[in-house]
Amino acid sequence: MIPRELLGTAQIPGGGELRLFRHDRAFMILLDRNELMSSRMAGSEEALASMSCARIVGAAEPQLLIGGYGMGFTLRAALAALPASAGITVAELVPEIIAWARGPMQELAAGCLDDPRVRLVQGDVAEVIRSSRGAYDAILLDVDNGPDGLVRRANDLLYNEQGLRAAKGALKPGGVLAVWSAAKDDAFARRLKRAGFAVEEIEVRARANGKGAKHIIWFACPSPQIQ
């Protein structure tokens, strides 16, 4: 049996410690005993990008904001779906995540962070959202384990009603907010509606082959009836 190899650790601002492991050719990032992400399971993160891009296909020069780089699955899928005229801002709070992407996971990253369409922001995606107004055709959030704030309590500010209203203000007309979650959260879906969104909830599998755990993506569009 091949043992897991610890490659690095990272402190989450206001949260716990992340640990990067390699097992054979696979990578895993853990918080305590919780496996937050694995290179073996990319399906739902890729779906977050591909389904979002399909919803803004009419945008001539689409602008995306991705909250959380993770292992880059969402970014790479967005780059594959978007034209050369697109722009993608990636906000990542933990600097070691990017260092790992450029270091031990360089092959997995496949140069996505160096694509000329990509702008990397080292910081909290909530701050990027609050400082933007009508800037993005799509905002894609894969932060924490979903709206339940497993990793960092401050992430609750991103997913509460005030944070959702800020996201609505950062969208262009016809834009979409897409939120990934490891599990269903009916209370969050209700908050999206109270914040002025029309909501579509889609269940996707963790693996690209249609297998694995069931994850949730909410696609939320500002409702013209609720301003």
C-alpha positions as CSV (number, residue, x, y, z in Angstrom):
1,M,0.0,0.0,0.0
2,I,1.3,3.4,-1.0
3,P,1.2,5.8,2.0
4,R,0.0,9.4,1.8
5,E,2.7,12.0,1.6
6,L,2.2,15.3,3.3
7,L,3.4,18.1,0.9
8,G,2.5,21.2,2.8
9,T,0.3,23.0,5.3
10,A,-1.5,26.4,5.2
11,Q,-3.2,28.5,7.8
12,I,-6.6,29.8,6.8
13,P,-7.1,33.4,7.9
14,G,-9.7,33.2,10.7
15,G,-10.0,29.4,10.3
16,G,-8.1,26.2,10.7
17,E,-5.2,24.5,9.0
18,L,-5.2,23.0,5.5
19,R,-3.0,20.1,4.6
20,L,-2.0,19.0,1.1
21,F,-1.4,15.3,0.6
22,R,-0.3,13.2,-2.4
23,H,-1.3,9.6,-2.7
24,D,0.2,7.9,-5.7
25,R,-0.7,10.4,-8.5
26,A,-3.7,12.0,-6.7
27,F,-3.7,15.1,-4.5
28,M,-6.0,15.8,-1.6
29,I,-6.5,18.9,0.5
30,L,-7.8,18.2,4.1
31,L,-9.1,20.3,6.9
32,D,-8.7,18.2,10.1
33,R,-10.3,14.9,9.0
34,N,-12.5,16.4,6.3
35,E,-11.3,16.0,2.7
36,L,-12.3,19.3,1.1
37,M,-11.1,18.4,-2.4
38,S,-9.4,15.7,-4.4
39,S,-7.9,15.6,-7.8
40,R,-9.9,12.4,-8.4
41,M,-13.2,14.2,-8.2
42,A,-13.6,17.2,-10.5
43,G,-17.0,16.7,-12.1
44,S,-19.1,19.1,-10.0
45,E,-16.5,21.8,-10.0
46,E,-16.2,21.6,-13.8
47,A,-20.0,21.7,-14.1
48,L,-20.0,24.9,-12.0
49,A,-18.0,26.5,-14.9
50,S,-19.6,24.9,-17.9
51,M,-23.2,25.4,-16.8
52,S,-22.5,29.0,-15.8
53,C,-20.8,29.7,-19.2
54,A,-23.7,28.2,-21.0
55,R,-26.0,30.7,-19.3
56,I,-24.0,33.7,-20.5
57,V,-23.3,32.6,-24.0
58,G,-24.7,35.8,-25.5
59,A,-22.1,38.0,-23.8
60,A,-19.6,39.4,-26.3
61,E,-16.7,39.8,-23.9
62,P,-17.8,37.8,-20.8
63,Q,-16.4,38.7,-17.5
64,L,-16.3,36.1,-14.7
65,L,-15.4,36.2,-11.0
66,I,-14.4,32.8,-9.5
67,G,-14.3,32.7,-5.7
68,G,-11.8,30.0,-4.6
69,Y,-9.2,28.5,-6.9
70,G,-9.2,25.1,-5.1
71,M,-7.4,22.8,-7.5
72,G,-8.3,24.9,-10.6
73,F,-11.0,22.6,-12.0
74,T,-13.5,25.4,-12.3
75,L,-11.0,27.8,-13.8
76,R,-9.8,25.4,-16.4
77,A,-13.3,24.4,-17.4
78,A,-14.2,28.1,-17.8
79,L,-11.2,28.8,-19.9
80,A,-12.1,25.9,-22.2
81,A,-15.7,27.3,-22.6
82,L,-15.0,31.0,-23.0
83,P,-13.7,33.0,-26.0
84,A,-10.4,34.8,-26.2
85,S,-12.2,38.1,-25.4
86,A,-13.2,36.9,-22.0
87,G,-11.8,38.0,-18.7
88,I,-11.7,35.8,-15.5
89,T,-10.9,37.2,-12.1
90,V,-9.9,34.5,-9.6
91,A,-10.0,35.5,-5.9
92,E,-8.1,33.1,-3.6
93,L,-7.7,33.9,0.2
94,V,-5.0,31.4,1.0
95,P,-1.6,32.1,-0.7
96,E,-0.4,28.6,-0.2
97,I,-3.2,27.3,-2.5
98,I,-1.6,29.2,-5.4
99,A,1.9,28.2,-4.4
100,W,0.8,24.6,-4.4
101,A,-0.7,25.1,-7.9
102,R,2.5,26.5,-9.2
103,G,4.6,23.9,-7.2
104,P,3.7,20.3,-6.5
105,M,0.4,20.5,-8.5
106,Q,1.9,22.3,-11.5
107,E,1.0,19.5,-13.9
108,L,-2.6,19.5,-12.7
109,A,-2.8,23.3,-13.0
110,A,-1.7,23.0,-16.7
111,G,-0.7,26.6,-16.9
112,C,-4.3,28.0,-16.3
113,L,-3.1,30.7,-14.0
114,D,-0.8,32.1,-16.7
115,D,-3.6,32.3,-19.3
116,P,-3.8,36.0,-20.5
117,R,-7.5,36.0,-19.7
118,V,-6.9,35.4,-16.0
119,R,-6.4,38.0,-13.3
120,L,-5.4,36.6,-9.9
121,V,-6.5,38.4,-6.8
122,Q,-4.9,37.4,-3.5
123,G,-7.7,38.1,-1.0
124,D,-11.3,37.5,0.1
125,V,-13.8,37.2,-2.8
126,A,-16.4,38.9,-0.6
127,E,-14.3,42.1,-0.7
128,V,-13.9,41.8,-4.4
129,I,-17.7,41.5,-4.7
130,R,-18.4,44.5,-2.4
131,S,-16.0,46.7,-4.4
132,S,-17.6,45.8,-7.7
133,R,-20.8,47.2,-9.3
134,G,-22.3,45.7,-12.4
135,A,-18.9,44.2,-13.3
136,Y,-19.5,40.5,-14.0
137,D,-21.6,38.4,-16.3
138,A,-21.2,35.5,-13.8
139,I,-20.0,35.1,-10.3
140,L,-19.0,31.5,-9.4
141,L,-18.6,30.7,-5.7
142,D,-16.9,27.5,-4.6
143,V,-15.8,28.8,-1.2
144,D,-15.7,26.6,1.8
145,N,-17.9,23.4,1.8
146,G,-20.9,25.5,0.6
147,P,-23.1,28.0,2.6
148,D,-22.6,26.1,5.9
149,G,-19.2,27.7,6.5
150,L,-17.2,24.6,7.5
151,V,-13.7,26.1,6.9
152,R,-14.1,29.7,8.0
153,R,-16.8,31.4,10.0
154,A,-16.3,34.7,8.1
155,N,-17.6,32.9,5.0
156,D,-21.1,33.3,6.5
157,L,-20.8,36.9,5.5
158,L,-20.6,35.8,1.9
159,Y,-23.6,33.6,2.0
160,N,-25.9,35.7,4.2
161,E,-28.6,37.9,2.8
162,Q,-26.5,41.0,2.8
163,G,-23.7,39.2,1.1
164,L,-26.0,37.9,-1.6
165,R,-27.4,41.3,-2.2
166,A,-23.9,42.5,-2.7
167,A,-23.3,39.7,-5.3
168,K,-26.5,40.8,-7.1
169,G,-25.2,44.3,-7.3
170,A,-21.9,43.1,-8.8
171,L,-23.6,41.4,-11.7
172,K,-24.3,42.9,-15.1
173,P,-27.9,42.9,-16.3
174,G,-28.7,39.3,-17.3
175,G,-25.9,38.0,-15.1
176,V,-25.9,34.8,-13.0
177,L,-24.6,33.9,-9.5
178,A,-23.6,30.3,-9.3
179,V,-22.9,28.7,-5.9
180,W,-21.4,25.2,-5.3
181,S,-22.3,23.1,-2.2
182,A,-21.4,19.7,-1.0
183,A,-25.0,19.2,0.2
184,K,-28.5,20.6,-0.1
185,D,-29.4,23.6,2.0
186,D,-33.1,24.7,1.7
187,A,-32.5,27.6,4.1
188,F,-29.8,29.0,1.7
189,A,-32.1,28.6,-1.3
190,R,-34.8,30.7,0.6
191,R,-32.1,33.3,1.4
192,L,-31.3,33.6,-2.3
193,K,-34.9,34.3,-3.1
194,R,-35.2,36.8,-0.3
195,A,-32.2,38.6,-1.7
196,G,-33.9,39.1,-5.0
197,F,-32.9,36.1,-7.1
198,A,-34.8,33.6,-9.2
199,V,-33.2,30.3,-8.3
200,E,-32.6,27.1,-10.1
201,E,-31.1,24.2,-8.0
202,I,-29.3,21.4,-9.9
203,E,-27.8,18.2,-8.5
204,V,-24.5,17.1,-10.0
205,R,-22.2,14.2,-9.4
206,A,-18.7,14.6,-7.9
207,R,-17.0,12.7,-10.6
208,A,-16.9,13.6,-14.3
209,N,-18.1,10.1,-15.2
210,G,-21.4,10.7,-13.5
211,K,-20.5,8.8,-10.3
212,G,-19.6,9.7,-6.8
213,A,-21.4,11.9,-4.2
214,K,-24.2,14.2,-5.1
215,H,-23.4,17.9,-5.0
216,I,-25.6,21.0,-5.5
217,I,-25.2,24.0,-7.7
218,W,-27.6,26.9,-7.4
219,F,-27.9,29.2,-10.4
220,A,-29.4,32.5,-9.3
221,C,-30.5,35.3,-11.6
222,P,-31.7,38.7,-10.3
223,S,-35.4,38.8,-10.4
224,P,-36.8,42.0,-12.1
225,Q,-39.8,41.8,-9.7
226,I,-37.5,42.0,-6.6
227,Q,-35.1,44.9,-6.5
